[in-house]
Amino acid sequence: MDANALKHLRSLLHPYSLLYVEDNEGLNAQATIMFKKLFDTFYSALDGEEGLKLFEKHRPEIVITDITMPKMDGLSMVAAILKIEPETKIIVTTAYDEISFLHRSIQLGVFDYLKKPLKIDEILVTLERCVKVLDEALHQKLFNANLHTIFNYQNNLLLLLHNRSVVMANHPCLDFFGVTTIEELKKKFATFEQLLLKHNGFLYNHDEIEWFDEISTHIGRLFNTKIASTDNVSHHFILSFQTIPEKEGYSVLSFNDVTELGLLKLYDPNALEHERLIKDENMVRGLLEMALRSGAKIKVHNFYKGLTITNDGLIISVEEQKASLKTPYIQLKAIQLAEMFYLTSDLFPLTIEAKGIKRIDFDNQTVQFINYTLVQTSPIRRDAIRVVPDAAMQVTILYEGRKFGSDLKISDVSIKGMRIQLSLLPSGFTVNKSVILDMVITNELRPVIINTPAVVFRIAEVNHRFEVVFIYDLHAQGKKTLIDYVSKRQLVLIREFKGLQL
């Protein structure tokens, strides 16, 4: 058995116990060795009568049994077990091809029917399916049992969480987020901090707090939150967080919609004005027309591996469904690579983000675009220059005495922070946790090590990997080394980008 597959399946089977019933002593002994590697709690019997006694005493969630056995055959034992506990998942095994056995198993409601000789991969797949069904049944029971006792309003958006992962949600919640399945909601919830909109006095991610840490350390407290629906309308919710007694790791989130009370403007009228500007496409078009009529120069911004590409631009046409911009060849090349760009000007109250590139004319140095909107925050306002590092740069994360250096990728680095992608997060790894970063930089063919304390600033899930932003405060030689590296890396990226223009 593959070690990683064994470890993964064992973690899934950890909450459950297995009863294995097989009269062949040799096969029973061999299977026992394997099943003990998978289950923390395991029982075995050599006949149906002994198996039934063990089940009555221990009530395991999963049973694997042979059919033809002395004293009591397997199917008779199965019928007795299912009368005691109908939710038990039973897997029947047999060396015979008798169709009557299969029919009888189906009538009894067994989970699966496997033909001997048993194959390990078939057993593993069957057990994994079995765990999925058991988990879903548990989540449903927990959700139903706690739904009415914890919350008073049936129209609330309700989510059952296991640690930070969504396992159940009610229909109003699915409808609000514009999804139909839990799997779709999980993808949205992985970056839930981005859904919590900035609003004065409300709960959202910022430098001082991480939203989930805040609610989980203040259980029972009510929080004001602002979240946009699928049609981009801001809703005011009262968020409540409750843990489930005697079920470690399980909790329930409730969002009570109080938008109709019209209280958002009392907390932060400026935020509502910003939202109005962003949503008003006609207003953005008006800004572009103002730039066109005044002939004002504007700045066009793009990024290439962190390298800032900025040039002057001129709006040359604005129509109902499209606009055109004139800008130098190098900027057009950056727009072609990124398929979007940013516009800034003293005339604009906020940055304009332009997408929907329809046509780039390199000969006339123009680009036509159809989507444009105001954005409150923009990457052009970075505190420090961030660059994508070269392949030689390496980093090791030291967290609670353990090293993590494999299966990670540095997305970008600056003199103030580093963004890293990991396939798995260490246990207990959350925002504001302290770590040590060991960076290895090759300068003039000689490796240089920068060792610095750092803090986890943000965690998000991107393309089935975890993206973690670390921030640090470098001093003396370490700061000088990283400044030199970022500067030289910029020069390399400039040459690389110019090469793409050929």
C-alpha positions, 0 to 999 in steps of 0.5 A: 500500500502507498504510504501517503494513501494509507495515511490519508485513508487512516485519517478519514477512518479515524472516527470509525470502528470496524468489525471483520467476520471471516471463518478462514483463520489464515485470511482473517489473520492477514486481513487483521494486519491490514485493517489495524493499519487503517482503524484505531478500533478494530474487532474480528470474529470467526463466525456469525454468532461471535460477530453478532455478539461483538456488534451488540457489545461495541456497535461498530459503524462498519462491518465486513463479513463473509457469507458462508460460515459455521454457527450463523451465516453472514447474511443472517448476521447482517439481518440481525445487525441491521435490525439493531442499527439500520445505519450500519455500513455492511460490506459482504464478501464471498468466493461464490458467484451465486446470484441468490446471495447478491439478491439477498444482500441487496434486499437486506440493504448492504453497502457493497458486495465484493468478490473474493479473492479481495483486492486491496485497492477495491477495499480501499475505494469501498472504505473511502466511499463508506466514510463519505456516506457516514460523514454526510449522515453525521453532518446532517444529524448535527445540522438538524439537531442544532438548527432550531436550538441555536437560532430563532430565525428560519430565514437566517443564512446558516452554515455548519462548519468543521474547523474552517470548512463548510459541511452543510448550509441551508437553502437561503444561504446557497441562494444568497451566494448563487450556488446550488451545491455545498462543493460550490459554496466551499470554493467561495468560503475558502476566500470568505475574507474577501466577501466581507466588505470594508465598512467602519465598525464592521467585521472584515479582515484588516491589519489588526484582526483576522475575521475567523480568529475574531469570531472564534475567540468571542463566541456568542458575540454579535458582529456587524458584517456587510456582504454583497449578493450575486447581483452586487447588492450590499446586505447588512448581516448580524453574524453569530458564531456558536460551537456545538457542545461535545462535538469538537471542531464543529460550529454554526455560523448564522447571518441575520439579514437586517438590510431593510433597517437602513443602518449601513449609512449610520456606520459609514456613509463614505463606504456607501458613496464609494459603492455607488460610484463603483456600481455606476457604469454610466459614471465611469463612462462619464469619467472616460468622456471627460478625459476624452473631451479635455484631452487629458493625459492619463496613466496606464498601469500593468504588471509583469511578474511584479514589474510595474509597466506604466506609460502615458495614455490618451482616451480617443473614443468613448461609445455606449458599449466600448472605449478606445485608448492610445498608448505606447507599444510597450504598454500594449504588449503588457496589456496583451499579456495581462488581458487587462490594465488600470487607469489613473488620473487626477481627474478620477476619484478612484482607479479605473480597472479595464477588462474585456479587451476586444482589439489591440492595434499595434500599428496605430498603438490603440486598444479597444475595451468594453468592461470598465469599473472603479475599484477602491483598492489597486495594486498600483498603490503598493508599499513596496516593490514585489517581484517574482523571484528566480528559480534559484531563490529558496525559502524554508519555514520554521514553525513550532520547531518544525521545518517546511521547505518542500512542496512550496513555491514563492509567488513573489517577494519584497523587502517587507513580505513574501507570498508563498503557495503550499499544498498543505498547512501545518496543524494550527497554522493561522493568521498572526502566527509567528514563524522564522523564514530562512531565505537563500539568495544566490548573489554572484554565484554565492548563496546568501542566507537571510534569517528573519522572524515573520508573521502570517498576514493572510491565508487564502486558497488558490487553485487547490493550494494555500497561498500564505502572505508573510510580513517581516521587518528586516534590518542591517545586512539582511535588508540590504541583501534583499534590496539588492536582490529585488533591484537586480531582479527588476533589471532581469525582468525588464530585459525579459519583458523587452524580449517578449516584444520582438 
